Every structure is written in structure tokens, then in C-alpha cells.
Amino acid sequence: MVGSGGPIRVILNGKPVFERNGESTLTVDESEFILPLVKGKNQLLIKIGEAGQKEWGFSLRLPDCEVRNRKNRYKIAE
């Protein structure tokens, strides 16, 4: 689940999996989509906002998953 204050694009392992355009205020869990994760490592890139946008924000949540992080590396706990 993702929310953003403006345009957002989610890319997983080099392939776009979600995109939303337009202006809005940040709403947590605004959009839901499937992340086709593969076993092992996955590379997740989130592009937020647009050039010249002064205020932006985003939220990302993986429902039903326990996520652990260390130094900007995240791991889904099994």
C-alpha cells in the first residue's frame, strides 16, 4: 500500500509496477497494488514528486509482513 503527495512511480527489479500522476495531499494507504517479489534480493525504487515541487511526501507499507531494517536495507522477516 502506498500514498503520496503528488506523482509517484514504483519500480521493482527494473520493471514499473505502479504509477500515479496528479497533485494531491499525502494520504496514507491511498493505493494498493501487488509487488511481485522474487526469492532472495529485490531492488525497489520509488520515484516521488516532480521538478520544482516544493513539498512532497510518501508512505509505503507491506500489509501482513514484518519488515526489519538496518542502514537503509530492508528485510521481510519470515
C-alpha contacts under 8 A as a table, 3 or more apart, distances in Angstrom:
res1	aa1	res2	aa2	distance
1	M	29	D	4.99
1	M	30	E	7.04
1	M	31	S	5.64
1	M	32	E	4.44
1	M	33	F	6.49
1	M	60	L	5.79
1	M	61	R	5.22
1	M	62	L	6.36
1	M	63	P	7.34
2	V	28	V	6.65
2	V	29	D	4.94
2	V	30	E	5.99
2	V	31	S	5.34
2	V	32	E	6.39
2	V	58	F	7.21
2	V	59	S	5.45
2	V	60	L	4.54
2	V	61	R	6.45
3	G	26	L	6.13
3	G	27	T	5.30
3	G	28	V	4.75
3	G	29	D	5.12
3	G	30	E	4.80
3	G	31	S	6.18
3	G	58	F	5.42
3	G	59	S	5.09
3	G	60	L	6.72
4	S	7	P	7.03
4	S	8	I	6.57
4	S	24	S	7.60
4	S	25	T	7.11
4	S	26	L	4.78
4	S	27	T	6.40
4	S	28	V	7.40
4	S	30	E	7.80
4	S	48	I	7.54
4	S	56	W	7.37
4	S	57	G	5.61
4	S	58	F	4.14
4	S	59	S	6.43
5	G	23	E	6.75
5	G	24	S	5.19
5	G	25	T	4.49
5	G	26	L	4.05
5	G	27	T	7.28
5	G	49	G	7.52
5	G	55	E	7.86
5	G	56	W	5.24
5	G	57	G	5.33
5	G	58	F	6.39
6	G	21	N	6.87
6	G	22	G	5.78
6	G	23	E	4.47
6	G	24	S	5.33
6	G	25	T	6.99
6	G	26	L	7.63
6	G	48	I	7.19
6	G	49	G	5.42
6	G	50	E	7.84
6	G	56	W	6.66
6	G	57	G	7.95
7	P	19	E	7.64
7	P	20	R	5.53
7	P	21	N	4.34
7	P	22	G	5.49
7	P	23	E	6.62
7	P	48	I	5.99
7	P	49	G	5.11
7	P	50	E	6.99
8	I	19	E	5.76
8	I	20	R	5.44
8	I	21	N	6.61
8	I	46	I	7.13
8	I	47	K	5.64
8	I	48	I	4.62
8	I	49	G	6.31
9	R	16	P	7.33
9	R	17	V	7.93
9	R	18	F	5.75
9	R	19	E	4.36
9	R	20	R	6.53
9	R	46	I	5.83
9	R	47	K	5.06
9	R	48	I	6.61
10	V	16	P	5.93
10	V	17	V	5.79
10	V	18	F	5.09
10	V	19	E	6.35
10	V	44	L	7.33
10	V	45	L	5.92
10	V	46	I	4.67
10	V	47	K	6.42
11	I	14	G	5.92
11	I	15	K	5.31
11	I	16	P	4.22
11	I	17	V	5.65
11	I	18	F	7.18
11	I	44	L	5.90
11	I	45	L	5.06
11	I	46	I	6.36
12	L	15	K	5.35
12	L	16	P	6.28
12	L	17	V	6.53
12	L	35	L	7.51
12	L	36	P	7.90
12	L	37	L	7.93
12	L	42	N	7.02
12	L	43	Q	5.72
12	L	44	L	4.67
12	L	45	L	6.38
13	N	42	N	5.97
13	N	43	Q	4.92
13	N	44	L	6.43
14	G	43	Q	7.61
16	P	19	E	7.61
17	V	33	F	7.96
17	V	34	I	7.75
17	V	35	L	7.05
18	F	33	F	7.06
26	L	56	W	7.82
26	L	57	G	6.32
26	L	58	F	6.57
27	T	30	E	5.51
28	V	58	F	7.67
28	V	59	S	5.88
28	V	60	L	7.97
29	D	32	E	7.04
29	D	59	S	7.19
29	D	60	L	7.41
29	D	61	R	7.48
37	L	42	N	6.59
38	V	41	K	7.26
38	V	42	N	6.66
48	I	56	W	7.47
48	I	57	G	7.66
48	I	58	F	7.52
49	G	53	Q	6.42
49	G	56	W	6.26
50	E	53	Q	5.67
53	Q	56	W	7.12
62	L	65	C	5.76
62	L	67	V	8.00
65	C	76	I	6.53
65	C	77	A	7.27
66	E	76	I	5.80
66	E	77	A	5.41
66	E	78	E	7.74
67	V	74	Y	6.60
67	V	75	K	5.58
67	V	76	I	4.52
67	V	77	A	5.78
68	R	74	Y	5.63
68	R	75	K	5.18
68	R	76	I	6.29
68	R	77	A	6.62
69	N	72	N	6.44
69	N	73	R	5.43
69	N	74	Y	4.28
69	N	75	K	6.14
70	R	73	R	5.37
70	R	74	Y	6.63
